[in-house]
């Protein structure tokens, strides 16, 4: 008899099982059933075309807290009539930076020397966007390793000034949304912003929003708390509004921007 049950795979830990419905929670990592997909039908976001606003979910989870906040940014963008795209970094193969710069200055450049993962396609997305909103969880008082690896791989864009004098992203706008169970929100936000500042991005006024639930509560209650927190919802939407409004000023074309660091 042929087995016709779906073969499910967890997008977070890779756990696989053949059963009628996706398990909830995942027996391996505890993720919800929303993190599962039928093997061979991976829900990667489309990376073709261009969008004015790029919304980056830097979490290992594509259906948890950071994804929820990314959806709030998307809702605000839709209401303002801006083209947008949400990408979940966990869906893509992003290898560690090869540190080509340490070998030879002009080896770190566009296109990236590593053409064997998905990062070159993500480079194209960020280069075409007028603005970016990054959403990150707090892991050990910092960003997720998923997001850190992505940001490391933007070095080849930053380094183009040393290669040919160009500053491809200068004057673009960035906003940052951070969420977590306990401490580290502003450290995480400014760790992220440091990278974008060195790429020439401008932080929108009131361009950072964050929410933490508190160590006195169980982490499994965070998701419900975030969804019910009207003030944080307002602040996240305000970040999206401010990022979009600043991006419409088109600062990069109206001022001469000179880099001060590499």
ChimeraX attribute file (.defattr): number of C-alpha atoms within 10 A of each C-alpha:
attribute: neighborCount
match mode: 1-to-1
recipient: residues
	/A:1	3
	/A:2	4
	/A:3	8
	/A:4	9
	/A:5	11
	/A:6	15
	/A:7	18
	/A:8	24
	/A:9	24
	/A:10	26
	/A:11	22
	/A:12	20
	/A:13	16
	/A:14	13
	/A:15	14
	/A:16	20
	/A:17	19
	/A:18	16
	/A:19	13
	/A:20	11
	/A:21	14
	/A:22	22
	/A:23	21
	/A:24	13
	/A:25	14
	/A:26	22
	/A:27	13
	/A:28	12
	/A:29	12
	/A:30	14
	/A:31	20
	/A:32	18
	/A:33	17
	/A:34	17
	/A:35	22
	/A:36	28
	/A:37	18
	/A:38	17
	/A:39	16
	/A:40	9
	/A:41	9
	/A:42	12
	/A:43	15
	/A:44	12
	/A:45	13
	/A:46	9
	/A:47	15
	/A:48	10
	/A:49	9
	/A:50	17
	/A:51	19
	/A:52	20
	/A:53	28
	/A:54	23
	/A:55	29
	/A:56	22
	/A:57	29
	/A:58	28
	/A:59	25
	/A:60	22
	/A:61	24
	/A:62	23
	/A:63	18
	/A:64	16
	/A:65	24
	/A:66	28
	/A:67	24
	/A:68	17
	/A:69	25
	/A:70	26
	/A:71	16
	/A:72	17
	/A:73	26
	/A:74	23
	/A:75	14
	/A:76	18
	/A:77	22
	/A:78	12
	/A:79	9
	/A:80	13
	/A:81	8
	/A:82	14
	/A:83	14
	/A:84	20
	/A:85	21
	/A:86	21
	/A:87	22
	/A:88	24
	/A:89	24
	/A:90	18
	/A:91	17
	/A:92	16
	/A:93	12
	/A:94	20
	/A:95	16
	/A:96	13
	/A:97	19
	/A:98	14
	/A:99	14
	/A:100	17
	/A:101	15
	/A:102	10
	/A:103	10
	/A:104	9
	/A:105	13
	/A:106	17
	/A:107	17
	/A:108	26
	/A:109	21
	/A:110	17
	/A:111	13
	/A:112	20
	/A:113	14
	/A:114	16
	/A:115	10
	/A:116	11
	/A:117	11
	/A:118	16
	/A:119	20
	/A:120	18
	/A:121	13
	/A:122	18
	/A:123	18
	/A:124	15
	/A:125	20
	/A:126	20
	/A:127	14
	/A:128	16
	/A:129	21
	/A:130	23
	/A:131	30
	/A:132	26
	/A:133	25
	/A:134	24
	/A:135	31
	/A:136	31
	/A:137	30
	/A:138	23
	/A:139	18
	/A:140	12
	/A:141	15
	/A:142	21
	/A:143	25
	/A:144	17
	/A:145	13
	/A:146	21
	/A:147	24
	/A:148	16
	/A:149	16
	/A:150	20
	/A:151	15
	/A:152	15
	/A:153	24
	/A:154	23
	/A:155	22
	/A:156	23
	/A:157	21
	/A:158	27
	/A:159	25
	/A:160	20
	/A:161	18
	/A:162	14
	/A:163	16
	/A:164	10
	/A:165	10
	/A:166	14
	/A:167	18
	/A:168	17
	/A:169	22
	/A:170	22
	/A:171	26
	/A:172	28
	/A:173	31
	/A:174	31
	/A:175	30
	/A:176	27
	/A:177	27
	/A:178	28
	/A:179	26
	/A:180	25
	/A:181	22
	/A:182	18
	/A:183	19
	/A:184	20
	/A:185	26
	/A:186	17
	/A:187	15
	/A:188	24
	/A:189	25
	/A:190	16
	/A:191	14
	/A:192	22
	/A:193	20
	/A:194	11
	/A:195	17
	/A:196	23
	/A:197	19
	/A:198	18
	/A:199	25
	/A:200	23
	/A:201	21
	/A:202	24
	/A:203	22
	/A:204	22
	/A:205	14
	/A:206	16
	/A:207	21
	/A:208	25
	/A:209	23
	/A:210	22
	/A:211	22
	/A:212	19
	/A:213	18
	/A:214	13
	/A:215	11
	/A:216	8
	/A:217	11
	/A:218	10
	/A:219	14
	/A:220	10
	/A:221	11
	/A:222	19
	/A:223	16
	/A:224	10
	/A:225	15
	/A:226	21
	/A:227	13
	/A:228	11
	/A:229	11
	/A:230	10
	/A:231	11
	/A:232	17
	/A:233	18
	/A:234	12
	/A:235	18
	/A:236	27
	/A:237	22
	/A:238	19
	/A:239	24
	/A:240	32
	/A:241	21
	/A:242	20
	/A:243	28
	/A:244	25
	/A:245	16
	/A:246	20
	/A:247	23
	/A:248	14
	/A:249	13
	/A:250	14
	/A:251	16
	/A:252	19
	/A:253	11
	/A:254	9
	/A:255	9
	/A:256	10
	/A:257	13
	/A:258	9
	/A:259	15
	/A:260	7
	/A:261	11
	/A:262	11
